[in-house]
Amino acid sequence: MQIVLGAGVKQRGSHITKDRLRIDFSCDQKMTDEQKKEVERIVNEKIAEDLPVIRREMARDEAERLHAEHEFGQKYPDQVSVYSIGPKGASVHEPEFEKAFSLEFCGGPHVEHTGQIGKLKIVKEESVASGIRRIKAITE
């Protein structure tokens, strides 16, 4: 989302299952059809690259120093799970966080590599509160 909408966009909530996702994010305007298509294109490109997804338990302050994305205002325990996506060749022993496409506090879905995720299709984008937008998507 930040690649398309800008660095000021932050996640405000999510609900992810193996078949669908809902992501709430800060944004003060409706996404255009072109922006939605670009988000789909980027996500599906990363899925097709079959990048490794690595989970690492670490201290919350260490995850914050790595600039792992997390929900604004959410309270996290002292130990957190951080998931990284990519780069190609990353492993549990050498996660290469600095080269990761994505680095998030417990970001699910919990797969071993992005190729296990079906093609993403955004089915709805809407306002849920002042300055908060929601994307609903499915995997095919």
Backbone as ProteinMPNN parsed JSONL, in Angstrom:
{"seq_chain_A": "MQIVLGAGVKQRGSHITKDRLRIDFSCDQKMTDEQKKEVERIVNEKIAEDLPVIRREMARDEAERLHAEHEFGQKYPDQVSVYSIGPKGASVHEPEFEKAFSLEFCGGPHVEHTGQIGKLKIVKEESVASGIRRIKAITE", "coords_chain_A": {"N_chain_A": [[0.814, -1.177, 0.0], [1.931, 1.252, 0.803], [3.813, 1.702, -1.202], [2.239, 2.413, -3.358], [0.399, 4.347, -2.356], [1.855, 6.019, -0.695], [4.276, 6.808, 1.914], [3.063, 7.694, 4.24], [0.826, 6.188, 4.729], [-0.587, 3.924, 6.935], [-1.07, 0.753, 8.484], [-4.119, -0.074, 10.088], [-5.546, -2.132, 11.062], [-6.428, -5.6, 10.614], [-7.696, -8.613, 9.133], [-7.081, -11.786, 8.352], [-7.444, -14.666, 6.401], [-7.037, -17.935, 4.892], [-8.37, -17.687, 2.498], [-9.288, -15.084, 2.133], [-8.895, -11.524, 2.754], [-8.892, -8.68, 4.909], [-7.986, -5.416, 5.166], [-7.425, -2.607, 7.055], [-6.545, 0.789, 6.758], [-4.776, 3.899, 7.151], [-5.844, 6.643, 5.335], [-6.81, 9.443, 3.514], [-8.384, 9.617, 1.267], [-10.41, 8.118, -1.306], [-9.318, 5.197, -3.002], [-8.166, 5.103, -6.354], [-9.258, 3.348, -9.332], [-6.996, 2.692, -10.805], [-4.968, 2.763, -8.829], [-5.798, 0.624, -7.191], [-5.495, -1.499, -8.998], [-2.738, -1.364, -9.351], [-1.791, -2.012, -6.769], [-2.74, -4.665, -6.639], [-1.214, -5.713, -8.785], [1.458, -5.463, -7.834], [1.38, -7.056, -5.468], [0.656, -9.559, -6.566], [2.843, -9.965, -8.204], [4.873, -10.37, -6.298], [3.885, -12.68, -5.118], [4.119, -14.445, -7.297], [6.887, -14.499, -7.521], [7.591, -16.28, -5.597], [8.694, -15.942, -2.986], [10.614, -16.478, 0.026], [9.02, -16.804, 3.236], [9.648, -15.771, 6.363], [9.657, -16.439, 9.795], [10.446, -14.908, 12.821], [11.129, -14.857, 16.221], [11.489, -12.175, 18.438], [12.765, -9.513, 20.536], [10.517, -6.856, 21.225], [11.538, -4.186, 21.045], [13.784, -4.593, 19.434], [12.58, -5.403, 17.026], [11.242, -3.037, 16.433], [13.468, -1.364, 16.01], [14.333, -2.473, 13.634], [12.484, -1.433, 12.004], [10.111, -2.785, 11.563], [6.87, -3.142, 10.317], [3.86, -2.335, 12.029], [0.673, -2.351, 13.729], [-0.592, 0.814, 14.335], [-0.819, 2.195, 17.548], [-1.449, -0.22, 18.694], [-0.972, -2.475, 21.391], [1.842, -4.326, 22.13], [3.433, -7.358, 23.237], [6.516, -7.88, 25.159], [8.051, -9.72, 23.756], [7.864, -10.507, 20.353], [6.461, -11.846, 17.294], [7.969, -11.649, 14.188], [7.496, -11.334, 10.768], [9.099, -11.811, 7.71], [9.227, -11.104, 4.229], [10.864, -12.34, 1.565], [14.339, -11.559, 0.846], [14.806, -13.49, -2.247], [16.337, -16.546, -1.524], [16.688, -16.023, 1.194], [16.749, -17.263, 4.566], [15.793, -19.071, 7.561], [18.031, -19.052, 9.156], [19.57, -17.072, 8.002], [17.992, -14.443, 7.59], [18.058, -11.988, 6.229], [16.888, -9.417, 6.751], [17.241, -6.688, 6.128], [16.988, -6.61, 3.385], [14.463, -7.414, 2.84], [11.247, -7.567, 1.252], [8.955, -7.064, 2.672], [8.418, -6.464, 6.119], [7.053, -7.295, 9.075], [5.309, -7.069, 12.217], [3.876, -10.015, 13.373], [2.391, -10.801, 10.672], [0.871, -12.576, 9.011], [-0.749, -14.081, 6.016], [0.314, -17.24, 7.356], [2.535, -18.73, 5.716], [5.065, -20.713, 4.054], [6.317, -19.785, 1.82], [5.726, -17.281, -0.687], [4.55, -18.286, -2.998], [2.654, -20.108, -2.238], [0.341, -18.79, -1.903], [-2.708, -17.906, -3.382], [-3.684, -16.091, -6.385], [-4.189, -12.649, -5.826], [-7.125, -10.697, -5.557], [-8.649, -7.645, -5.419], [-11.728, -6.945, -4.082], [-13.307, -5.02, -2.938], [-13.208, -1.634, -1.856], [-13.409, 0.703, 0.676], [-14.662, 3.36, 2.828], [-14.305, 3.288, 6.328], [-14.184, 4.772, 8.574], [-13.507, 8.137, 9.598], [-10.832, 9.14, 7.711], [-9.915, 6.535, 7.538], [-9.562, 3.742, 5.546], [-10.719, 0.708, 3.952], [-9.719, -2.326, 2.54], [-11.019, -5.11, 0.92], [-10.254, -8.333, -0.048], [-9.81, -11.276, -2.079], [-8.385, -14.543, -2.56], [-7.598, -16.328, -5.447]], "CA_chain_A": [[0.0, 0.0, 0.0], [2.779, 2.433, 0.886], [4.453, 1.916, -2.505], [1.255, 3.042, -4.243], [-0.287, 5.487, -1.746], [2.788, 6.872, 0.028], [4.807, 6.335, 3.191], [2.197, 8.094, 5.345], [-0.245, 5.205, 4.907], [-0.252, 2.956, 7.984], [-2.099, -0.25, 8.772], [-4.923, 0.198, 11.272], [-6.193, -3.366, 11.473], [-6.508, -6.599, 9.55], [-8.219, -9.942, 9.409], [-6.581, -12.561, 7.224], [-7.632, -16.115, 6.385], [-6.407, -18.498, 3.706], [-9.146, -17.37, 1.305], [-9.651, -13.673, 1.995], [-8.279, -10.619, 3.706], [-9.429, -7.345, 5.12], [-6.951, -4.56, 5.731], [-7.79, -1.217, 7.305], [-5.342, 1.613, 6.673], [-5.011, 5.336, 7.185], [-5.791, 7.295, 4.024], [-7.929, 10.37, 3.534], [-9.157, 9.651, 0.032], [-10.739, 6.849, -1.953], [-8.339, 4.722, -3.986], [-8.638, 5.062, -7.734], [-9.174, 2.015, -9.942], [-5.589, 2.483, -11.185], [-4.223, 2.433, -7.611], [-6.159, -0.744, -6.793], [-4.848, -2.409, -9.953], [-1.299, -1.362, -9.082], [-1.59, -2.809, -5.554], [-2.903, -6.067, -7.064], [-0.073, -6.092, -9.62], [2.645, -5.623, -6.982], [1.19, -8.228, -4.608], [0.7, -10.769, -7.384], [4.232, -10.129, -8.638], [5.616, -10.956, -5.17], [3.405, -14.061, -4.994], [4.726, -15.208, -8.398], [8.331, -14.643, -7.263], [7.726, -17.396, -4.665], [9.675, -15.5, -1.992], [10.503, -17.122, 1.334], [8.384, -16.087, 4.333], [10.422, -16.215, 7.526], [9.171, -15.989, 11.101], [11.496, -14.825, 13.826], [10.755, -14.297, 17.524], [12.503, -11.232, 18.898], [12.304, -8.475, 21.453], [9.75, -5.801, 20.552], [12.385, -3.037, 20.708], [14.624, -4.979, 18.29], [11.707, -5.344, 15.85], [11.017, -1.623, 16.142], [14.722, -0.851, 15.421], [14.379, -2.954, 12.25], [11.381, -0.73, 11.337], [9.038, -3.715, 11.199], [5.55, -2.509, 10.325], [2.92, -2.842, 13.017], [-0.526, -1.534, 13.839], [-0.464, 2.011, 15.14], [-1.617, 2.197, 18.764], [-1.601, -1.581, 19.227], [-0.027, -2.827, 22.447], [2.505, -5.595, 21.841], [4.226, -7.868, 24.365], [7.962, -7.646, 25.052], [8.523, -10.624, 22.696], [6.918, -10.505, 19.239], [6.797, -12.585, 16.074], [8.159, -10.783, 13.026], [7.532, -12.075, 9.515], [9.705, -11.105, 6.585], [8.977, -11.691, 2.91], [12.009, -12.127, 0.707], [14.555, -11.734, -0.59], [15.094, -14.851, -2.702], [17.51, -17.113, -0.862], [16.682, -15.795, 2.64], [16.432, -18.469, 5.321], [15.619, -18.854, 8.995], [19.354, -18.779, 9.72], [20.018, -15.804, 7.422], [16.747, -13.868, 7.075], [18.339, -10.812, 5.388], [15.82, -8.457, 7.013], [17.492, -5.405, 5.461], [16.635, -6.737, 1.968], [13.109, -7.962, 2.755], [10.209, -6.749, 0.618], [8.031, -6.694, 3.745], [8.845, -6.876, 7.457], [5.903, -6.919, 9.892], [4.92, -7.802, 13.405], [2.912, -11.054, 13.036], [1.649, -10.298, 9.538], [0.067, -13.578, 8.322], [-0.984, -15.479, 6.371], [1.539, -17.916, 7.72], [2.96, -19.693, 4.708], [6.52, -20.801, 4.006], [6.769, -18.959, 0.69], [4.578, -16.573, -1.263], [3.927, -19.081, -4.05], [1.55, -20.883, -1.67], [-0.831, -17.909, -1.852], [-3.345, -17.752, -4.686], [-3.688, -14.755, -6.969], [-4.991, -11.71, -5.059], [-8.083, -9.863, -6.286], [-9.367, -6.711, -4.564], [-13.156, -6.974, -4.421], [-13.984, -3.841, -2.417], [-12.442, -0.632, -1.121], [-14.441, 1.561, 1.242], [-14.373, 4.124, 4.029], [-14.894, 2.689, 7.529], [-14.169, 5.83, 9.582], [-12.844, 9.319, 9.076], [-9.407, 8.927, 7.463], [-9.589, 5.102, 7.537], [-10.109, 3.011, 4.412], [-10.662, -0.75, 4.088], [-9.687, -3.156, 1.337], [-11.39, -6.519, 1.054], [-9.708, -9.063, -1.199], [-9.868, -12.734, -2.046], [-7.366, -15.218, -3.355], [-8.216, -17.22, -6.433]], "C_chain_A": [[0.866, 1.254, 0.0], [3.468, 2.726, -0.444], [3.519, 2.701, -3.415], [0.705, 4.34, -3.651], [0.617, 6.423, -0.955], [3.135, 6.352, 1.408], [3.929, 6.695, 4.381], [1.063, 7.129, 5.625], [0.224, 4.155, 5.913], [-1.41, 2.001, 8.194], [-2.802, 0.089, 10.075], [-5.652, -1.033, 11.772], [-6.225, -4.33, 10.312], [-7.191, -7.852, 10.067], [-7.894, -10.771, 8.174], [-6.879, -14.031, 7.432], [-6.97, -16.641, 5.122], [-7.118, -18.113, 2.412], [-9.423, -15.887, 1.083], [-8.874, -12.831, 2.998], [-9.043, -9.317, 3.773], [-8.309, -6.55, 5.77], [-7.511, -3.151, 5.857], [-6.501, -0.402, 7.341], [-5.721, 3.093, 6.684], [-4.838, 5.904, 5.778], [-7.009, 8.207, 3.956], [-8.666, 10.505, 2.215], [-9.349, 8.256, -0.538], [-9.641, 6.482, -2.953], [-8.966, 4.746, -5.38], [-8.568, 3.623, -8.241], [-7.735, 1.696, -10.322], [-4.74, 2.112, -9.971], [-4.532, 1.017, -7.148], [-5.494, -1.758, -7.713], [-3.343, -2.487, -9.706], [-0.982, -2.147, -7.811], [-1.71, -4.296, -5.897], [-1.686, -6.539, -7.856], [1.164, -6.363, -8.766], [2.522, -6.871, -6.117], [1.306, -9.51, -5.421], [2.094, -11.025, -7.961], [5.052, -10.8, -7.542], [5.164, -12.394, -4.91], [4.081, -14.931, -6.053], [6.225, -15.418, -8.202], [8.623, -15.765, -6.272], [8.798, -17.108, -3.606], [9.506, -16.244, -0.671], [9.823, -16.204, 2.347], [9.004, -16.642, 5.607], [9.863, -15.59, 8.793], [10.331, -16.0, 12.077], [10.91, -14.205, 15.09], [11.875, -13.363, 17.943], [11.896, -10.249, 19.88], [11.595, -7.382, 20.655], [10.64, -4.627, 20.16], [13.338, -3.348, 19.556], [13.807, -4.911, 16.993], [11.442, -3.895, 15.451], [12.262, -0.99, 15.53], [14.877, -1.282, 13.97], [13.31, -2.265, 11.382], [10.322, -1.695, 10.814], [7.71, -2.986, 11.321], [4.681, -3.148, 11.393], [1.749, -1.876, 13.115], [-0.305, -0.384, 14.804], [-1.375, 1.916, 16.366], [-1.82, 0.834, 19.392], [-0.564, -1.821, 20.318], [0.523, -4.213, 22.161], [3.291, -6.041, 23.061], [5.714, -7.585, 24.148], [8.603, -8.519, 23.979], [7.459, -10.664, 21.612], [7.4, -11.447, 18.142], [6.893, -11.572, 14.944], [8.263, -11.681, 11.805], [8.178, -11.215, 8.455], [9.372, -11.862, 5.31], [10.135, -11.314, 2.018], [13.212, -11.708, 1.531], [14.72, -13.209, -0.955], [16.344, -15.33, -1.985], [17.576, -16.856, 0.634], [16.277, -17.09, 3.335], [16.24, -18.105, 6.785], [16.954, -18.463, 9.624], [19.952, -17.472, 9.199], [18.822, -15.104, 6.773], [16.925, -12.641, 6.177], [17.237, -9.758, 5.513], [15.995, -7.152, 6.241], [17.133, -5.427, 3.978], [15.204, -7.224, 1.755], [12.175, -7.004, 2.02], [9.25, -6.231, 1.676], [8.569, -7.246, 5.055], [7.775, -6.365, 8.418], [5.82, -7.727, 11.167], [3.829, -8.762, 12.944], [1.953, -10.662, 11.919], [0.812, -11.275, 8.759], [-0.265, -13.234, 6.881], [0.335, -16.211, 6.57], [1.823, -19.063, 6.755], [4.482, -19.722, 4.711], [7.114, -20.0, 2.865], [5.543, -18.406, -0.024], [3.871, -17.354, -2.356], [2.774, -19.942, -3.551], [0.252, -20.075, -1.613], [-1.408, -17.82, -3.266], [-3.266, -16.313, -5.171], [-4.648, -13.856, -6.185], [-5.878, -10.874, -5.976], [-8.806, -8.978, -5.283], [-10.824, -6.685, -5.011], [-13.904, -5.743, -3.911], [-12.979, -2.937, -1.718], [-13.45, 0.387, -0.631], [-13.912, 2.343, 2.431], [-15.037, 3.412, 5.209], [-14.927, 3.669, 8.697], [-13.461, 7.028, 8.947], [-11.342, 9.053, 8.941], [-8.971, 7.479, 7.453], [-10.326, 4.436, 6.377], [-9.96, 1.517, 4.677], [-10.613, -1.361, 2.706], [-10.126, -4.544, 1.73], [-10.901, -7.199, -0.215], [-9.871, -10.552, -0.982], [-8.664, -13.274, -2.781], [-8.081, -16.234, -4.235], [-7.309, -18.391, -6.722]], "O_chain_A": [[0.575, 2.211, -0.717], [3.685, 3.891, -0.776], [3.97, 3.566, -4.166], [0.56, 5.331, -4.368], [0.19, 7.515, -0.58], [2.396, 5.564, 1.998], [4.036, 6.064, 5.433], [0.4, 7.24, 6.656], [1.297, 3.571, 5.761], [-2.576, 2.383, 8.097], [-2.165, 0.492, 11.048], [-6.313, -0.978, 12.809], [-6.068, -3.93, 9.158], [-7.25, -8.107, 11.269], [-8.378, -10.484, 7.079], [-6.608, -14.585, 8.497], [-6.399, -15.863, 4.357], [-6.526, -18.204, 1.337], [-9.754, -15.476, -0.03], [-8.283, -13.342, 3.949], [-9.734, -8.914, 2.837], [-7.753, -6.955, 6.791], [-8.007, -2.576, 4.888], [-5.491, -0.847, 7.885], [-6.819, 3.482, 6.286], [-3.822, 5.676, 5.121], [-8.116, 7.793, 4.3], [-9.487, 11.408, 2.054], [-8.561, 7.344, -0.287], [-9.108, 7.342, -3.654], [-10.148, 4.445, -5.55], [-7.896, 2.782, -7.644], [-7.296, 0.555, -10.179], [-3.88, 1.238, -10.07], [-3.625, 0.285, -6.753], [-4.982, -2.775, -7.244], [-2.744, -3.555, -9.838], [0.006, -2.88, -7.78], [-0.869, -5.095, -5.486], [-1.183, -7.638, -7.626], [1.84, -7.375, -8.952], [3.462, -7.662, -6.038], [1.984, -10.449, -5.003], [2.476, -12.175, -8.179], [5.841, -11.702, -7.824], [5.975, -13.235, -4.523], [4.562, -16.023, -5.748], [6.774, -16.416, -8.67], [9.777, -16.164, -6.118], [9.688, -17.924, -3.365], [8.39, -16.599, -0.292], [10.017, -14.988, 2.327], [8.899, -17.835, 5.894], [9.627, -14.384, 8.863], [11.096, -16.961, 12.154], [10.273, -13.153, 15.035], [13.055, -13.695, 17.826], [10.678, -10.166, 20.033], [12.016, -7.028, 19.554], [10.515, -4.114, 19.048], [13.668, -2.454, 18.777], [14.296, -4.414, 15.978], [11.421, -3.568, 14.265], [12.145, -0.164, 14.624], [15.471, -0.567, 13.164], [13.246, -2.491, 10.173], [9.713, -1.463, 9.769], [7.458, -2.296, 12.308], [4.756, -4.353, 11.632], [1.819, -0.739, 12.65], [0.115, -0.582, 15.944], [-2.558, 1.596, 16.243], [-2.317, 0.74, 20.515], [0.59, -1.415, 20.182], [-0.237, -5.164, 21.972], [3.765, -5.21, 23.836], [6.116, -7.109, 23.086], [9.585, -8.114, 23.357], [6.277, -10.836, 21.912], [8.578, -11.796, 18.069], [6.004, -10.739, 14.767], [9.012, -12.658, 11.797], [7.854, -10.036, 8.311], [9.251, -13.087, 5.305], [10.372, -10.138, 1.742], [13.124, -11.527, 2.745], [14.77, -14.071, -0.078], [17.312, -14.579, -1.858], [18.444, -17.419, 1.301], [15.555, -17.911, 2.769], [16.493, -16.972, 7.194], [16.993, -17.63, 10.529], [20.754, -16.839, 9.886], [18.653, -15.161, 5.555], [16.008, -12.297, 5.431], [16.718, -9.268, 4.51], [15.02, -6.576, 5.757], [16.986, -4.366, 3.37], [14.779, -7.424, 0.617], [12.295, -5.786, 2.147], [8.783, -5.095, 1.594], [9.107, -8.352, 5.102], [7.598, -5.156, 8.568], [6.198, -8.898, 11.212], [2.94, -8.36, 12.193], [0.828, -10.238, 12.186], [0.071, -10.836, 7.88], [-0.055, -12.073, 6.532], [1.356, -15.826, 6.0], [1.403, -20.201, 6.964], [5.119, -18.853, 5.306], [8.271, -19.584, 2.924], [4.461, -18.99, 0.03], [2.695, -17.104, -2.619], [1.995, -20.455, -4.355], [-0.81, -20.619, -1.31], [-0.662, -17.674, -4.234], [-2.828, -15.426, -4.439], [-5.783, -14.247, -5.909], [-5.443, -10.405, -7.028], [-9.498, -9.48, -4.396], [-11.117, -6.434, -6.18], [-15.001, -5.444, -4.381], [-12.035, -3.4, -1.079], [-14.259, 0.888, -1.412], [-12.852, 2.032, 2.974], [-16.186, 2.982, 5.112], [-15.613, 3.432, 9.691], [-12.883, 6.912, 7.867], [-10.663, 8.775, 9.929], [-7.775, 7.203, 7.368], [-11.544, 4.551, 6.245], [-9.168, 1.109, 5.526], [-11.363, -0.971, 1.812], [-9.676, -5.095, 2.735], [-11.109, -6.698, -1.32], [-10.045, -11.024, 0.141], [-8.004, -12.557, -3.532], [-9.031, -16.898, -3.819], [-7.654, -19.254, -7.529]]}, "name": "protein", "num_of_chains": 1, "seq": "MQIVLGAGVKQRGSHITKDRLRIDFSCDQKMTDEQKKEVERIVNEKIAEDLPVIRREMARDEAERLHAEHEFGQKYPDQVSVYSIGPKGASVHEPEFEKAFSLEFCGGPHVEHTGQIGKLKIVKEESVASGIRRIKAITE"}
